[in-house]
Amino acid sequence: MLILLNKPFNVLCQFTGESGQRTLAECLPVPGVYAAGRLDADSEGLLVLTDDGMLQKRIADPRHKLPKTYLAQVEGVPDEAALARLRSGVDLGDFVTRPCAARLVAEPAWLWPRNPPIRERKAIPTSWVELVLREGKNRQVRRMTAKVGFPTLRLIRVQVGDWTLGGLAPGEWREQAGPLPPALRAPAEPVRPGPQPSAPRTFARRPRR
């Protein structure tokens, strides 16, 4: 089973939590599924869940290079130099990010309001940056945009591989049918050869004297 969920803001990416914490249990009454990859509580958007433990690991494993597309609403308007730094890799101190795609985009027409809304400053505009990563370390997008001078105010994941939000409102989900992307398919079991017949034994004849 494969499920696509639009995780709301301020919801933990797990099914249990302490008193007062919002969890996936309020959105998804399906037992036995687990998130394949995570989103921070203050991030929104596409979360992939499955009841297949091996598939969960393959989706989350960066070795399979599933691109993940994010929309980040940032403070200020990044110039081409800042976007180039994002694309080429950003030194965050504990690691350097891999090259990625980054570009300015318009505010999405389908965007839902966030509750609570982001903080806004009258003297500083905001803009939207689309980033496509093939890795996903803790709070990576936020750290990247802050490092180049444009802090993230809102972060939405809109796509994982070929899977998209597809019109899901916050808290809505759907079961995904159809074949898996080739990178996620389990390798075929190798064919083990059966026992081979042994070659006939030959004996050299001694010449007669």
N, C-alpha and C positions, 0 to 999 in steps of 0.2 A: 504494500500500500504506500502511495506517495501523496502527500497533502501539501497544498500551497496555501499559506495563511498570510493575511495582511496584519502584521503585529502592530497593535496600537502603541502610542506613546505611553511611557511610564508603566509598561507591563514587563515583568521579568520573563526571560527566555527559558522558563522551566515551569513545571506543573505544581510545585509546592513552594511555599514561602512562609515567612513569619506573619503573624497577625497584622492585618492592615495592608499587606503587600499584594499587589495585583499580579496574577500569574496567567499562564496560558490556559489554565483550567476554566477560566471565565469565557474563553473564546471557543475552545475546541473540546467538545464532549466525546472524544474518541480515545478509548483506552489503548495503551500499548504502543504509542508512537512517541518518537523523540526527535528533537531538533537536530538537523544535519548542518552544523555551523550555527553561530550565534549572532544575536543583535543585542547591543546594550539596551538597558531599560529605557534610556532617553533617545534611542533610535527607533525609527518606524519602518514599516514596509515588509518586503517579501521574506518569509521564513519558510524553508522547506523542511518537512517532517516525514519520517518513515518508520515503519515497524520492522524494517530489515536492518539488522545491526551492521552487516558488511556494506550495504549500500550507504548507510549513514556515514561510515568511515570514508568511503570513496568520495562522497560529495564534499565532505569537509577537508579532505586531504589536498593541499595545494599542488601536489605532484600531478594531479589530474587536470590542473590548469583551467578549471571552470571560471570564466570571467564573471565578475560580480560588478554590476552597474549601480552606482549611487548618485543621488542628487543631493548636493550640499548647499544649503542657503548660508552664505557667508556674509560677514560684516565687511563692507567695502566692495570695490569692483577690481578683481585681479587684472593686472596688465599682462601682456604677452610674456614678459620676463618671469613673472610669478607662475604662469601656466607652464612655461618651459621647465622651470625647476620641479614642478610636480611631475611632469612627464618623464624627466630624466632620472629621477630618484632623489629622495630627500634624506639627508643624514639626520636621524632622530636621536643620535647619541648611542642608544643601545643596539641599533641596527640601521641599515640604509635600505630604504624601500626600493622595490623593483621598479623598472620603467613601467609606466601606465599611460592610459589615454586621459586627457583632461581638456575640457573646453567650456567656455561660457555658453549657457543656454537661457532661453526665456523661461519665466515662471510657468510651470505646467498648467494648462487650462483645467485639467481634471483634479487639481490639488484640493484635498479636503482641509478644512480649518483644523489647527491644532489646539488642544485644550490641555493646559493653558497656552496662550499664544507666546511666541518668542519675544524677547526683549528687543525693543527698537530704539534707536537714538535719532532724534530729528535731524541732527547735523550729519549723520553718516548713513549713506544708502546701503541697501543690501543687494546681493545678486546671487545667481544660481550657477553652480559649477557641476558639470557631469564628469564623474571619474569612473573609469573601468579598471578594476584591479584584478590580479590573479593571485593575490595573497590576502590574508585577513588577520593581522595581528591586533592585539587589544587597542581599541580606540584609535586605529591607524589613520582613518580619514581625518578625524578631528586634529590629530597631532600634525598631520601633513599640512593642512591648510593654515593652522596656527603658526607653524614654522616659517611659512612663506609670507606671513603677515596678515592673514585673513581668517580670523576665527570662525569656526562653524557654529551657526545658531540653530540649525535644524538639519537632520540627516535622515534620508529616506532611501532604502534599498529597493530598486525597482525591477531588478533582473538578476537571475542566477543561471548561467549557461543560457539555454533557450527558454527557460521558464520565466514568465513575467507576472506582474500583478493582475493584468488582464481585466481591469475594471472592478477588482475586489475593493470594497470599502473597509475601513479599519475594523478589525474583529471578524471579518468574513473569511471563509475558506472554501476550497473546493478540492475534490479528489482528482488527481492528475492521471489520466489514462494515456495509453500509447507507449511506444518503445522508448527505452532509455537512450540518452546520447551514447555514441560508441565508447567514449572515454570512461563511462560508468558501468558498462556491461561487464559482468563477471567473465574472466577468461575461461575459455572452453577447457574441459578436463582433457589432459593429454591422453592419447590413445596408447595404451600399453600393449606392446607386442606380446603375442602368446609364445609359448615354448617352441623353439625352432628344432626341427629334426636334426639329429647329429649326423655329420657327414660320415659316409662309410669308411671304415678303416682299410687301409691298403698295406700290403706287405711287399717289400722288395724281394725278388727271388735271387738266390745265390747262384752264380754261374756253375755249371757242371764242370768237374775236372776230368 
